Amino acid sequence: MAQFHNHASRDGLYIDSAFTPVAAANLTRDLNFDGTISGDVYAQPLYIEGGPGGRAMIIAVTQSNNV
């Protein structure tokens, strides 16, 4: 039976089974990342694993028509 956000509790909770404490232990912070967004974002940003050049990519569209 389909539920809101495909989760039985209907809370929209999604936990990726691959994201474990062991996998997270190797994560590092990208000090060159500039997350500045001009304008309001009213939708969930799109995350692409293995984007251009094999790097992860986040795409967000704002109310100001910025991508």
PDBQT receptor file of N, H, CA, C and O in Angstrom, charges set to zero:
ATOM      1  N   MET A   1       0.841  -1.182   0.000  1.00  0.00    +0.000 N 
ATOM      2  CA  MET A   1       0.000   0.000   0.000  1.00  0.00    +0.000 C 
ATOM      3  C   MET A   1       0.888   1.248   0.000  1.00  0.00    +0.000 C 
ATOM      4  O   MET A   1       1.818   1.350   0.801  1.00  0.00    +0.000 OA
ATOM      5  N   ALA A   2       0.609   2.172  -0.874  1.00  0.00    +0.000 N 
ATOM      6  H   ALA A   2      -0.146   2.090  -1.524  1.00  0.00    +0.000 HD
ATOM      7  CA  ALA A   2       1.404   3.393  -0.959  1.00  0.00    +0.000 C 
ATOM      8  C   ALA A   2       1.087   4.307   0.214  1.00  0.00    +0.000 C 
ATOM      9  O   ALA A   2      -0.076   4.469   0.586  1.00  0.00    +0.000 OA
ATOM     10  N   GLN A   3       2.082   4.881   0.774  1.00  0.00    +0.000 N 
ATOM     11  H   GLN A   3       3.027   4.750   0.472  1.00  0.00    +0.000 HD
ATOM     12  CA  GLN A   3       1.931   5.810   1.892  1.00  0.00    +0.000 C 
ATOM     13  C   GLN A   3       2.592   7.128   1.522  1.00  0.00    +0.000 C 
ATOM     14  O   GLN A   3       3.363   7.196   0.564  1.00  0.00    +0.000 OA
ATOM     15  N   PHE A   4       2.295   8.160   2.270  1.00  0.00    +0.000 N 
ATOM     16  H   PHE A   4       1.669   8.105   3.048  1.00  0.00    +0.000 HD
ATOM     17  CA  PHE A   4       2.918   9.459   2.069  1.00  0.00    +0.000 C 
ATOM     18  C   PHE A   4       4.430   9.310   2.155  1.00  0.00    +0.000 C 
ATOM     19  O   PHE A   4       4.940   8.793   3.149  1.00  0.00    +0.000 OA
ATOM     20  N   HIS A   5       5.149   9.748   1.141  1.00  0.00    +0.000 N 
ATOM     21  H   HIS A   5       4.735  10.168   0.333  1.00  0.00    +0.000 HD
ATOM     22  CA  HIS A   5       6.614   9.656   1.064  1.00  0.00    +0.000 C 
ATOM     23  C   HIS A   5       7.106   8.212   1.085  1.00  0.00    +0.000 C 
ATOM     24  O   HIS A   5       8.255   7.953   1.443  1.00  0.00    +0.000 OA
ATOM     25  N   ASN A   6       6.247   7.279   0.707  1.00  0.00    +0.000 N 
ATOM     26  H   ASN A   6       5.313   7.490   0.416  1.00  0.00    +0.000 HD
ATOM     27  CA  ASN A   6       6.612   5.862   0.656  1.00  0.00    +0.000 C 
ATOM     28  C   ASN A   6       7.163   5.340   1.974  1.00  0.00    +0.000 C 
ATOM     29  O   ASN A   6       8.041   4.477   1.977  1.00  0.00    +0.000 OA
ATOM     30  N   HIS A   7       6.675   5.838   3.066  1.00  0.00    +0.000 N 
ATOM     31  H   HIS A   7       5.963   6.539   3.064  1.00  0.00    +0.000 HD
ATOM     32  CA  HIS A   7       7.105   5.393   4.389  1.00  0.00    +0.000 C 
ATOM     33  C   HIS A   7       5.853   5.156   5.224  1.00  0.00    +0.000 C 
ATOM     34  O   HIS A   7       4.974   6.016   5.286  1.00  0.00    +0.000 OA
ATOM     35  N   ALA A   8       5.771   4.002   5.861  1.00  0.00    +0.000 N 
ATOM     36  H   ALA A   8       6.485   3.304   5.811  1.00  0.00    +0.000 HD
ATOM     37  CA  ALA A   8       4.563   3.623   6.588  1.00  0.00    +0.000 C 
ATOM     38  C   ALA A   8       4.150   4.625   7.667  1.00  0.00    +0.000 C 
ATOM     39  O   ALA A   8       2.959   4.782   7.936  1.00  0.00    +0.000 OA
ATOM     40  N   SER A   9       5.117   5.303   8.288  1.00  0.00    +0.000 N 
ATOM     41  H   SER A   9       6.085   5.175   8.070  1.00  0.00    +0.000 HD
ATOM     42  CA  SER A   9       4.780   6.263   9.339  1.00  0.00    +0.000 C 
ATOM     43  C   SER A   9       4.295   7.593   8.769  1.00  0.00    +0.000 C 
ATOM     44  O   SER A   9       3.813   8.447   9.513  1.00  0.00    +0.000 OA
ATOM     45  N   ARG A  10       4.420   7.772   7.459  1.00  0.00    +0.000 N 
ATOM     46  H   ARG A  10       4.812   7.078   6.855  1.00  0.00    +0.000 HD
ATOM     47  CA  ARG A  10       4.005   8.991   6.749  1.00  0.00    +0.000 C 
ATOM     48  C   ARG A  10       4.747  10.247   7.197  1.00  0.00    +0.000 C 
ATOM     49  O   ARG A  10       4.240  11.358   7.039  1.00  0.00    +0.000 OA
ATOM     50  N   ASP A  11       5.945  10.075   7.756  1.00  0.00    +0.000 N 
ATOM     51  H   ASP A  11       6.357   9.173   7.884  1.00  0.00    +0.000 HD
ATOM     52  CA  ASP A  11       6.703  11.240   8.220  1.00  0.00    +0.000 C 
ATOM     53  C   ASP A  11       7.750  11.707   7.217  1.00  0.00    +0.000 C 
ATOM     54  O   ASP A  11       8.408  12.722   7.448  1.00  0.00    +0.000 OA
ATOM     55  N   GLY A  12       7.920  10.990   6.106  1.00  0.00    +0.000 N 
ATOM     56  H   GLY A  12       7.386  10.166   5.918  1.00  0.00    +0.000 HD
ATOM     57  CA  GLY A  12       8.895  11.376   5.111  1.00  0.00    +0.000 C 
ATOM     58  C   GLY A  12      10.317  10.983   5.459  1.00  0.00    +0.000 C 
ATOM     59  O   GLY A  12      11.253  11.360   4.754  1.00  0.00    +0.000 OA
ATOM     60  N   LEU A  13      10.493  10.235   6.530  1.00  0.00    +0.000 N 
ATOM     61  H   LEU A  13       9.733   9.928   7.103  1.00  0.00    +0.000 HD
ATOM     62  CA  LEU A  13      11.830   9.823   6.960  1.00  0.00    +0.000 C 
ATOM     63  C   LEU A  13      12.432   8.855   5.969  1.00  0.00    +0.000 C 
ATOM     64  O   LEU A  13      11.798   7.865   5.603  1.00  0.00    +0.000 OA
ATOM     65  N   TYR A  14      13.652   9.126   5.528  1.00  0.00    +0.000 N 
ATOM     66  H   TYR A  14      14.167   9.930   5.826  1.00  0.00    +0.000 HD
ATOM     67  CA  TYR A  14      14.364   8.204   4.653  1.00  0.00    +0.000 C 
ATOM     68  C   TYR A  14      15.777   8.064   5.183  1.00  0.00    +0.000 C 
ATOM     69  O   TYR A  14      16.489   9.056   5.340  1.00  0.00    +0.000 OA
ATOM     70  N   ILE A  15      16.179   6.844   5.458  1.00  0.00    +0.000 N 
ATOM     71  H   ILE A  15      15.600   6.038   5.330  1.00  0.00    +0.000 HD
ATOM     72  CA  ILE A  15      17.537   6.578   5.913  1.00  0.00    +0.000 C 
ATOM     73  C   ILE A  15      18.176   5.633   4.916  1.00  0.00    +0.000 C 
ATOM     74  O   ILE A  15      17.682   4.525   4.708  1.00  0.00    +0.000 OA
ATOM     75  N   ASP A  16      19.261   6.052   4.301  1.00  0.00    +0.000 N 
ATOM     76  H   ASP A  16      19.663   6.952   4.470  1.00  0.00    +0.000 HD
ATOM     77  CA  ASP A  16      19.976   5.223   3.350  1.00  0.00    +0.000 C 
ATOM     78  C   ASP A  16      20.702   4.128   4.113  1.00  0.00    +0.000 C 
ATOM     79  O   ASP A  16      21.497   4.418   5.007  1.00  0.00    +0.000 OA
ATOM     80  N   SER A  17      20.438   2.878   3.770  1.00  0.00    +0.000 N 
ATOM     81  H   SER A  17      19.792   2.643   3.044  1.00  0.00    +0.000 HD
ATOM     82  CA  SER A  17      21.035   1.754   4.489  1.00  0.00    +0.000 C 
ATOM     83  C   SER A  17      22.554   1.708   4.323  1.00  0.00    +0.000 C 
ATOM     84  O   SER A  17      23.240   1.076   5.127  1.00  0.00    +0.000 OA
ATOM     85  N   ALA A  18      23.089   2.368   3.292  1.00  0.00    +0.000 N 
ATOM     86  H   ALA A  18      22.532   2.881   2.639  1.00  0.00    +0.000 HD
ATOM     87  CA  ALA A  18      24.538   2.378   3.089  1.00  0.00    +0.000 C 
ATOM     88  C   ALA A  18      25.234   3.381   4.006  1.00  0.00    +0.000 C 
ATOM     89  O   ALA A  18      26.453   3.322   4.168  1.00  0.00    +0.000 OA
ATOM     90  N   PHE A  19      24.478   4.301   4.608  1.00  0.00    +0.000 N 
ATOM     91  H   PHE A  19      23.488   4.349   4.476  1.00  0.00    +0.000 HD
ATOM     92  CA  PHE A  19      25.080   5.312   5.473  1.00  0.00    +0.000 C 
ATOM     93  C   PHE A  19      25.154   4.773   6.901  1.00  0.00    +0.000 C 
ATOM     94  O   PHE A  19      24.202   4.868   7.676  1.00  0.00    +0.000 OA
ATOM     95  N   THR A  20      26.288   4.220   7.212  1.00  0.00    +0.000 N 
ATOM     96  H   THR A  20      27.061   4.143   6.582  1.00  0.00    +0.000 HD
ATOM     97  CA  THR A  20      26.517   3.607   8.516  1.00  0.00    +0.000 C 
ATOM     98  C   THR A  20      27.616   4.369   9.240  1.00  0.00    +0.000 C 
ATOM     99  O   THR A  20      28.328   5.151   8.611  1.00  0.00    +0.000 OA
ATOM    100  N   PRO A  21      27.774   4.165  10.544  1.00  0.00    +0.000 N 
ATOM    101  CA  PRO A  21      28.882   4.817  11.255  1.00  0.00    +0.000 C 
ATOM    102  C   PRO A  21      30.245   4.476  10.656  1.00  0.00    +0.000 C 
ATOM    103  O   PRO A  21      31.146   5.315  10.656  1.00  0.00    +0.000 OA
ATOM    104  N   VAL A  22      30.403   3.275  10.155  1.00  0.00    +0.000 N 
ATOM    105  H   VAL A  22      29.671   2.594  10.155  1.00  0.00    +0.000 HD
ATOM    106  CA  VAL A  22      31.679   2.884   9.534  1.00  0.00    +0.000 C 
ATOM    107  C   VAL A  22      31.924   3.689   8.266  1.00  0.00    +0.000 C 
ATOM    108  O   VAL A  22      33.033   4.174   8.040  1.00  0.00    +0.000 OA
ATOM    109  N   ALA A  23      30.870   3.835   7.422  1.00  0.00    +0.000 N 
ATOM    110  H   ALA A  23      29.969   3.441   7.607  1.00  0.00    +0.000 HD
ATOM    111  CA  ALA A  23      31.009   4.611   6.190  1.00  0.00    +0.000 C 
ATOM    112  C   ALA A  23      31.223   6.092   6.499  1.00  0.00    +0.000 C 
ATOM    113  O   ALA A  23      31.981   6.763   5.799  1.00  0.00    +0.000 OA
ATOM    114  N   ALA A  24      30.574   6.600   7.523  1.00  0.00    +0.000 N 
ATOM    115  H   ALA A  24      29.959   6.055   8.091  1.00  0.00    +0.000 HD
ATOM    116  CA  ALA A  24      30.684   8.018   7.876  1.00  0.00    +0.000 C 
ATOM    117  C   ALA A  24      32.047   8.361   8.467  1.00  0.00    +0.000 C 
ATOM    118  O   ALA A  24      32.455   9.522   8.444  1.00  0.00    +0.000 OA
ATOM    119  N   ALA A  25      32.745   7.379   8.988  1.00  0.00    +0.000 N 
ATOM    120  H   ALA A  25      32.413   6.436   9.007  1.00  0.00    +0.000 HD
ATOM    121  CA  ALA A  25      34.051   7.623   9.607  1.00  0.00    +0.000 C 
ATOM    122  C   ALA A  25      35.061   8.168   8.610  1.00  0.00    +0.000 C 
ATOM    123  O   ALA A  25      36.025   8.822   9.008  1.00  0.00    +0.000 OA
ATOM    124  N   ASN A  26      34.859   7.911   7.322  1.00  0.00    +0.000 N 
ATOM    125  H   ASN A  26      34.076   7.380   6.999  1.00  0.00    +0.000 HD
ATOM    126  CA  ASN A  26      35.812   8.358   6.300  1.00  0.00    +0.000 C 
ATOM    127  C   ASN A  26      35.422   9.677   5.652  1.00  0.00    +0.000 C 
ATOM    128  O   ASN A  26      36.132  10.157   4.768  1.00  0.00    +0.000 OA
ATOM    129  N   LEU A  27      34.318  10.271   6.066  1.00  0.00    +0.000 N 
ATOM    130  H   LEU A  27      33.741   9.882   6.784  1.00  0.00    +0.000 HD
ATOM    131  CA  LEU A  27      33.894  11.542   5.482  1.00  0.00    +0.000 C 
ATOM    132  C   LEU A  27      34.788  12.679   5.960  1.00  0.00    +0.000 C 
ATOM    133  O   LEU A  27      35.223  12.703   7.111  1.00  0.00    +0.000 OA
ATOM    134  N   THR A  28      35.055  13.621   5.059  1.00  0.00    +0.000 N 
ATOM    135  H   THR A  28      34.702  13.602   4.124  1.00  0.00    +0.000 HD
ATOM    136  CA  THR A  28      35.829  14.811   5.419  1.00  0.00    +0.000 C 
ATOM    137  C   THR A  28      35.087  16.042   4.931  1.00  0.00    +0.000 C 
ATOM    138  O   THR A  28      34.309  15.970   3.980  1.00  0.00    +0.000 OA
ATOM    139  N   ARG A  29      35.322  17.144   5.567  1.00  0.00    +0.000 N 
ATOM    140  H   ARG A  29      35.955  17.202   6.340  1.00  0.00    +0.000 HD
ATOM    141  CA  ARG A  29      34.668  18.400   5.206  1.00  0.00    +0.000 C 
ATOM    142  C   ARG A  29      35.428  19.058   4.062  1.00  0.00    +0.000 C 
ATOM    143  O   ARG A  29      36.655  19.146   4.100  1.00  0.00    +0.000 OA
ATOM    144  N   ASP A  30      34.705  19.520   3.047  1.00  0.00    +0.000 N 
ATOM    145  H   ASP A  30      33.708  19.449   3.017  1.00  0.00    +0.000 HD
ATOM    146  CA  ASP A  30      35.298  20.234   1.921  1.00  0.00    +0.000 C 
ATOM    147  C   ASP A  30      35.397  21.706   2.294  1.00  0.00    +0.000 C 
ATOM    148  O   ASP A  30      34.393  22.418   2.274  1.00  0.00    +0.000 OA
ATOM    149  N   LEU A  31      36.588  22.164   2.633  1.00  0.00    +0.000 N 
ATOM    150  H   LEU A  31      37.403  21.585   2.649  1.00  0.00    +0.000 HD
ATOM    151  CA  LEU A  31      36.780  23.539   3.092  1.00  0.00    +0.000 C 
ATOM    152  C   LEU A  31      36.629  24.564   1.971  1.00  0.00    +0.000 C 
ATOM    153  O   LEU A  31      36.529  25.758   2.249  1.00  0.00    +0.000 OA
ATOM    154  N   ASN A  32      36.610  24.126   0.708  1.00  0.00    +0.000 N 
ATOM    155  H   ASN A  32      36.691  23.156   0.482  1.00  0.00    +0.000 HD
ATOM    156  CA  ASN A  32      36.448  25.044  -0.424  1.00  0.00    +0.000 C 
ATOM    157  C   ASN A  32      34.988  25.204  -0.835  1.00  0.00    +0.000 C 
ATOM    158  O   ASN A  32      34.686  25.990  -1.734  1.00  0.00    +0.000 OA
ATOM    159  N   PHE A  33      34.073  24.472  -0.191  1.00  0.00    +0.000 N 
ATOM    160  H   PHE A  33      34.318  23.834   0.539  1.00  0.00    +0.000 HD
ATOM    161  CA  PHE A  33      32.658  24.539  -0.554  1.00  0.00    +0.000 C 
ATOM    162  C   PHE A  33      32.067  25.871  -0.133  1.00  0.00    +0.000 C 
ATOM    163  O   PHE A  33      32.223  26.303   1.009  1.00  0.00    +0.000 OA
ATOM    164  N   ASP A  34      31.379  26.523  -1.078  1.00  0.00    +0.000 N 
ATOM    165  H   ASP A  34      31.253  26.172  -2.006  1.00  0.00    +0.000 HD
ATOM    166  CA  ASP A  34      30.680  27.774  -0.801  1.00  0.00    +0.000 C 
ATOM    167  C   ASP A  34      29.197  27.520  -1.031  1.00  0.00    +0.000 C 
ATOM    168  O   ASP A  34      28.746  27.454  -2.175  1.00  0.00    +0.000 OA
ATOM    169  N   GLY A  35      28.447  27.380   0.038  1.00  0.00    +0.000 N 
ATOM    170  H   GLY A  35      28.813  27.433   0.967  1.00  0.00    +0.000 HD
ATOM    171  CA  GLY A  35      27.038  27.031  -0.062  1.00  0.00    +0.000 C 
ATOM    172  C   GLY A  35      26.105  28.222  -0.130  1.00  0.00    +0.000 C 
ATOM    173  O   GLY A  35      24.936  28.106   0.239  1.00  0.00    +0.000 OA
ATOM    174  N   THR A  36      26.591  29.370  -0.595  1.00  0.00    +0.000 N 
ATOM    175  H   THR A  36      27.540  29.464  -0.895  1.00  0.00    +0.000 HD
ATOM    176  CA  THR A  36      25.758  30.566  -0.671  1.00  0.00    +0.000 C 
ATOM    177  C   THR A  36      24.624  30.372  -1.675  1.00  0.00    +0.000 C 
ATOM    178  O   THR A  36      24.861  29.981  -2.818  1.00  0.00    +0.000 OA
ATOM    179  N   ILE A  37      23.413  30.642  -1.253  1.00  0.00    +0.000 N 
ATOM    180  H   ILE A  37      23.221  30.960  -0.324  1.00  0.00    +0.000 HD
ATOM    181  CA  ILE A  37      22.242  30.559  -2.130  1.00  0.00    +0.000 C 
ATOM    182  C   ILE A  37      21.521  31.895  -2.052  1.00  0.00    +0.000 C 
ATOM    183  O   ILE A  37      21.174  32.366  -0.969  1.00  0.00    +0.000 OA
ATOM    184  N   SER A  38      21.297  32.507  -3.233  1.00  0.00    +0.000 N 
ATOM    185  H   SER A  38      21.578  32.124  -4.113  1.00  0.00    +0.000 HD
ATOM    186  CA  SER A  38      20.585  33.782  -3.252  1.00  0.00    +0.000 C 
ATOM    187  C   SER A  38      19.127  33.524  -3.638  1.00  0.00    +0.000 C 
ATOM    188  O   SER A  38      18.842  33.067  -4.745  1.00  0.00    +0.000 OA
ATOM    189  N   GLY A  39      18.234  33.811  -2.740  1.00  0.00    +0.000 N 
ATOM    190  H   GLY A  39      18.466  34.182  -1.840  1.00  0.00    +0.000 HD
ATOM    191  CA  GLY A  39      16.818  33.574  -2.964  1.00  0.00    +0.000 C 
ATOM    192  C   GLY A  39      16.337  32.401  -2.134  1.00  0.00    +0.000 C 
ATOM    193  O   GLY A  39      17.138  31.602  -1.652  1.00  0.00    +0.000 OA
ATOM    194  N   ASP A  40      15.027  32.300  -1.969  1.00  0.00    +0.000 N 
ATOM    195  H   ASP A  40      14.375  32.950  -2.361  1.00  0.00    +0.000 HD
ATOM    196  CA  ASP A  40      14.432  31.232  -1.179  1.00  0.00    +0.000 C 
ATOM    197  C   ASP A  40      14.326  29.949  -1.999  1.00  0.00    +0.000 C 
ATOM    198  O   ASP A  40      14.048  29.985  -3.198  1.00  0.00    +0.000 OA
ATOM    199  N   VAL A  41      14.552  28.818  -1.337  1.00  0.00    +0.000 N 
ATOM    200  H   VAL A  41      14.778  28.789  -0.364  1.00  0.00    +0.000 HD
ATOM    201  CA  VAL A  41      14.417  27.506  -1.968  1.00  0.00    +0.000 C 
ATOM    202  C   VAL A  41      13.174  26.847  -1.390  1.00  0.00    +0.000 C 
ATOM    203  O   VAL A  41      13.097  26.614  -0.184  1.00  0.00    +0.000 OA
ATOM    204  N   TYR A  42      12.195  26.545  -2.247  1.00  0.00    +0.000 N 
ATOM    205  H   TYR A  42      12.257  26.735  -3.227  1.00  0.00    +0.000 HD
ATOM    206  CA  TYR A  42      10.936  25.951  -1.800  1.00  0.00    +0.000 C 
ATOM    207  C   TYR A  42      10.800  24.491  -2.203  1.00  0.00    +0.000 C 
ATOM    208  O   TYR A  42       9.719  23.916  -2.072  1.00  0.00    +0.000 OA
ATOM    209  N   ALA A  43      11.863  23.889  -2.684  1.00  0.00    +0.000 N 
ATOM    210  H   ALA A  43      12.740  24.357  -2.790  1.00  0.00    +0.000 HD
ATOM    211  CA  ALA A  43      11.833  22.470  -3.053  1.00  0.00    +0.000 C 
ATOM    212  C   ALA A  43      13.124  21.826  -2.560  1.00  0.00    +0.000 C 
ATOM    213  O   ALA A  43      14.116  22.508  -2.302  1.00  0.00    +0.000 OA
ATOM    214  N   GLN A  44      13.094  20.519  -2.434  1.00  0.00    +0.000 N 
ATOM    215  H   GLN A  44      12.289  19.965  -2.643  1.00  0.00    +0.000 HD
ATOM    216  CA  GLN A  44      14.277  19.807  -1.965  1.00  0.00    +0.000 C 
ATOM    217  C   GLN A  44      15.360  19.858  -3.032  1.00  0.00    +0.000 C 
ATOM    218  O   GLN A  44      15.088  19.552  -4.193  1.00  0.00    +0.000 OA
ATOM    219  N   PRO A  45      16.583  20.238  -2.666  1.00  0.00    +0.000 N 
ATOM    220  CA  PRO A  45      17.681  20.213  -3.643  1.00  0.00    +0.000 C 
ATOM    221  C   PRO A  45      17.898  18.793  -4.161  1.00  0.00    +0.000 C 
ATOM    222  O   PRO A  45      17.614  17.816  -3.468  1.00  0.00    +0.000 OA
ATOM    223  N   LEU A  46      18.399  18.695  -5.372  1.00  0.00    +0.000 N 
ATOM    224  H   LEU A  46      18.631  19.489  -5.935  1.00  0.00    +0.000 HD
ATOM    225  CA  LEU A  46      18.678  17.415  -6.003  1.00  0.00    +0.000 C 
ATOM    226  C   LEU A  46      20.136  17.053  -5.760  1.00  0.00    +0.000 C 
ATOM    227  O   LEU A  46      21.029  17.854  -6.038  1.00  0.00    +0.000 OA
ATOM    228  N   TYR A  47      20.381  15.859  -5.244  1.00  0.00    +0.000 N 
ATOM    229  H   TYR A  47      19.656  15.209  -5.018  1.00  0.00    +0.000 HD
ATOM    230  CA  TYR A  47      21.740  15.377  -4.994  1.00  0.00    +0.000 C 
ATOM    231  C   TYR A  47      22.069  14.331  -6.041  1.00  0.00    +0.000 C 
ATOM    232  O   TYR A  47      21.312  13.379  -6.228  1.00  0.00    +0.000 OA
ATOM    233  N   ILE A  48      23.199  14.498  -6.731  1.00  0.00    +0.000 N 
ATOM    234  H   ILE A  48      23.815  15.272  -6.580  1.00  0.00    +0.000 HD
ATOM    235  CA  ILE A  48      23.623  13.559  -7.762  1.00  0.00    +0.000 C 
ATOM    236  C   ILE A  48      24.964  12.965  -7.357  1.00  0.00    +0.000 C 
ATOM    237  O   ILE A  48      25.964  13.675  -7.252  1.00  0.00    +0.000 OA
ATOM    238  N   GLU A  49      24.974  11.667  -7.134  1.00  0.00    +0.000 N 
ATOM    239  H   GLU A  49      24.162  11.090  -7.219  1.00  0.00    +0.000 HD
ATOM    240  CA  GLU A  49      26.209  10.948  -6.819  1.00  0.00    +0.000 C 
ATOM    241  C   GLU A  49      26.940  10.718  -8.132  1.00  0.00    +0.000 C 
ATOM    242  O   GLU A  49      26.329  10.268  -9.102  1.00  0.00    +0.000 OA
ATOM    243  N   GLY A  50      28.232  11.015  -8.185  1.00  0.00    +0.000 N 
ATOM    244  H   GLY A  50      28.728  11.381  -7.398  1.00  0.00    +0.000 HD
ATOM    245  CA  GLY A  50      29.011  10.780  -9.409  1.00  0.00    +0.000 C 
ATOM    246  C   GLY A  50      28.626  11.718 -10.538  1.00  0.00    +0.000 C 
ATOM    247  O   GLY A  50      28.383  11.278 -11.661  1.00  0.00    +0.000 OA
ATOM    248  N   GLY A  51      28.571  12.996 -10.247  1.00  0.00    +0.000 N 
ATOM    249  H   GLY A  51      28.768  13.354  -9.334  1.00  0.00    +0.000 HD
ATOM    250  CA  GLY A  51      28.242  13.999 -11.263  1.00  0.00    +0.000 C 
ATOM    251  C   GLY A  51      29.427  14.262 -12.180  1.00  0.00    +0.000 C 
ATOM    252  O   GLY A  51      30.256  13.373 -12.379  1.00  0.00    +0.000 OA
ATOM    253  N   PRO A  52      29.527  15.466 -12.745  1.00  0.00    +0.000 N 
ATOM    254  CA  PRO A  52      30.627  15.795 -13.654  1.00  0.00    +0.000 C 
ATOM    255  C   PRO A  52      31.987  15.536 -13.003  1.00  0.00    +0.000 C 
ATOM    256  O   PRO A  52      32.231  15.936 -11.864  1.00  0.00    +0.000 OA
ATOM    257  N   GLY A  53      32.851  14.872 -13.733  1.00  0.00    +0.000 N 
ATOM    258  H   GLY A  53      32.653  14.547 -14.658  1.00  0.00    +0.000 HD
ATOM    259  CA  GLY A  53      34.184  14.568 -13.215  1.00  0.00    +0.000 C 
ATOM    260  C   GLY A  53      34.151  13.526 -12.112  1.00  0.00    +0.000 C 
ATOM    261  O   GLY A  53      35.144  13.353 -11.405  1.00  0.00    +0.000 OA
ATOM    262  N   GLY A  54      33.030  12.823 -11.945  1.00  0.00    +0.000 N 
ATOM    263  H   GLY A  54      32.223  12.963 -12.520  1.00  0.00    +0.000 HD
ATOM    264  CA  GLY A  54      32.931  11.800 -10.916  1.00  0.00    +0.000 C 
ATOM    265  C   GLY A  54      32.661  12.344  -9.520  1.00  0.00    +0.000 C 
ATOM    266  O   GLY A  54      32.632  11.586  -8.551  1.00  0.00    +0.000 OA
ATOM    267  N   ARG A  55      32.463  13.655  -9.414  1.00  0.00    +0.000 N 
ATOM    268  H   ARG A  55      32.487  14.271 -10.202  1.00  0.00    +0.000 HD
ATOM    269  CA  ARG A  55      32.225  14.275  -8.101  1.00  0.00    +0.000 C 
ATOM    270  C   ARG A  55      30.736  14.408  -7.835  1.00  0.00    +0.000 C 
ATOM    271  O   ARG A  55      29.940  14.564  -8.760  1.00  0.00    +0.000 OA
ATOM    272  N   ALA A  56      30.374  14.347  -6.577  1.00  0.00    +0.000 N 
ATOM    273  H   ALA A  56      31.021  14.221  -5.825  1.00  0.00    +0.000 HD
ATOM    274  CA  ALA A  56      28.980  14.539  -6.188  1.00  0.00    +0.000 C 
ATOM    275  C   ALA A  56      28.554  15.971  -6.497  1.00  0.00    +0.000 C 
ATOM    276  O   ALA A  56      29.380  16.884  -6.494  1.00  0.00    +0.000 OA
ATOM    277  N   MET A  57      27.268  16.163  -6.762  1.00  0.00    +0.000 N 
ATOM    278  H   MET A  57      26.597  15.421  -6.764  1.00  0.00    +0.000 HD
ATOM    279  CA  MET A  57      26.760  17.483  -7.134  1.00  0.00    +0.000 C 
ATOM    280  C   MET A  57      25.420  17.726  -6.456  1.00  0.00    +0.000 C 
ATOM    281  O   MET A  57      24.610  16.809  -6.319  1.00  0.00    +0.000 OA
ATOM    282  N   ILE A  58      25.189  18.960  -6.033  1.00  0.00    +0.000 N 
ATOM    283  H   ILE A  58      25.847  19.706  -6.144  1.00  0.00    +0.000 HD
ATOM    284  CA  ILE A  58      23.904  19.366  -5.476  1.00  0.00    +0.000 C 
ATOM    285  C   ILE A  58      23.338  20.464  -6.365  1.00  0.00    +0.000 C 
ATOM    286  O   ILE A  58      24.020  21.445  -6.662  1.00  0.00    +0.000 OA
ATOM    287  N   ILE A  59      22.085  20.295  -6.789  1.00  0.00    +0.000 N 
ATOM    288  H   ILE A  59      21.531  19.498  -6.547  1.00  0.00    +0.000 HD
ATOM    289  CA  ILE A  59      21.425  21.298  -7.625  1.00  0.00    +0.000 C 
ATOM    290  C   ILE A  59      20.238  21.843  -6.838  1.00  0.00    +0.000 C 
ATOM    291  O   ILE A  59      19.370  21.088  -6.400  1.00  0.00    +0.000 OA
ATOM    292  N   ALA A  60      20.212  23.158  -6.666  1.00  0.00    +0.000 N 
ATOM    293  H   ALA A  60      20.917  23.771  -7.023  1.00  0.00    +0.000 HD
ATOM    294  CA  ALA A  60      19.104  23.820  -5.983  1.00  0.00    +0.000 C 
ATOM    295  C   ALA A  60      18.615  24.963  -6.864  1.00  0.00    +0.000 C 
ATOM    296  O   ALA A  60      19.420  25.698  -7.436  1.00  0.00    +0.000 OA
ATOM    297  N   VAL A  61      17.302  25.112  -6.973  1.00  0.00    +0.000 N 
ATOM    298  H   VAL A  61      16.648  24.515  -6.508  1.00  0.00    +0.000 HD
ATOM    299  CA  VAL A  61      16.704  26.187  -7.751  1.00  0.00    +0.000 C 
ATOM    300  C   VAL A  61      15.985  27.111  -6.787  1.00  0.00    +0.000 C 
ATOM    301  O   VAL A  61      15.249  26.655  -5.912  1.00  0.00    +0.000 OA
ATOM    302  N   THR A  62      16.197  28.413  -6.948  1.00  0.00    +0.000 N 
ATOM    303  H   THR A  62      16.795  28.783  -7.659  1.00  0.00    +0.000 HD
ATOM    304  CA  THR A  62      15.624  29.368  -6.014  1.00  0.00    +0.000 C 
ATOM    305  C   THR A  62      14.441  30.117  -6.635  1.00  0.00    +0.000 C 
ATOM    306  O   THR A  62      14.205  30.078  -7.842  1.00  0.00    +0.000 OA
ATOM    307  N   GLN A  63      13.717  30.797  -5.754  1.00  0.00    +0.000 N 
ATOM    308  H   GLN A  63      13.909  30.829  -4.773  1.00  0.00    +0.000 HD
ATOM    309  CA  GLN A  63      12.591  31.606  -6.198  1.00  0.00    +0.000 C 
ATOM    310  C   GLN A  63      13.074  32.755  -7.085  1.00  0.00    +0.000 C 
ATOM    311  O   GLN A  63      12.286  33.320  -7.843  1.00  0.00    +0.000 OA
ATOM    312  N   SER A  64      14.356  33.107  -7.000  1.00  0.00    +0.000 N 
ATOM    313  H   SER A  64      14.997  32.648  -6.384  1.00  0.00    +0.000 HD
ATOM    314  CA  SER A  64      14.934  34.175  -7.804  1.00  0.00    +0.000 C 
ATOM    315  C   SER A  64      15.425  33.676  -9.158  1.00  0.00    +0.000 C 
ATOM    316  O   SER A  64      16.129  34.391  -9.871  1.00  0.00    +0.000 OA
ATOM    317  N   ASN A  65      15.046  32.429  -9.513  1.00  0.00    +0.000 N 
ATOM    318  H   ASN A  65      14.474  31.848  -8.934  1.00  0.00    +0.000 HD
ATOM    319  CA  ASN A  65      15.437  31.806 -10.790  1.00  0.00    +0.000 C 
ATOM    320  C   ASN A  65      16.929  31.571 -10.892  1.00  0.00    +0.000 C 
ATOM    321  O   ASN A  65      17.491  31.635 -11.986  1.00  0.00    +0.000 OA
ATOM    322  N   ASN A  66      17.574  31.304  -9.784  1.00  0.00    +0.000 N 
ATOM    323  H   ASN A  66      17.117  31.252  -8.895  1.00  0.00    +0.000 HD
ATOM    324  CA  ASN A  66      18.986  30.920  -9.785  1.00  0.00    +0.000 C 
ATOM    325  C   ASN A  66      19.085  29.413  -9.647  1.00  0.00    +0.000 C 
ATOM    326  O   ASN A  66      18.328  28.800  -8.895  1.00  0.00    +0.000 OA
ATOM    327  N   VAL A  67      20.028  28.812 -10.379  1.00  0.00    +0.000 N 
ATOM    328  H   VAL A  67      20.643  29.310 -10.990  1.00  0.00    +0.000 HD
ATOM    329  CA  VAL A  67      20.247  27.363 -10.294  1.00  0.00    +0.000 C 
ATOM    330  C   VAL A  67      21.659  27.142  -9.798  1.00  0.00    +0.000 C 
ATOM    331  O   VAL A  67      22.087  25.999  -9.641  1.00  0.00    +0.000 OA
TER     332      VAL A  67
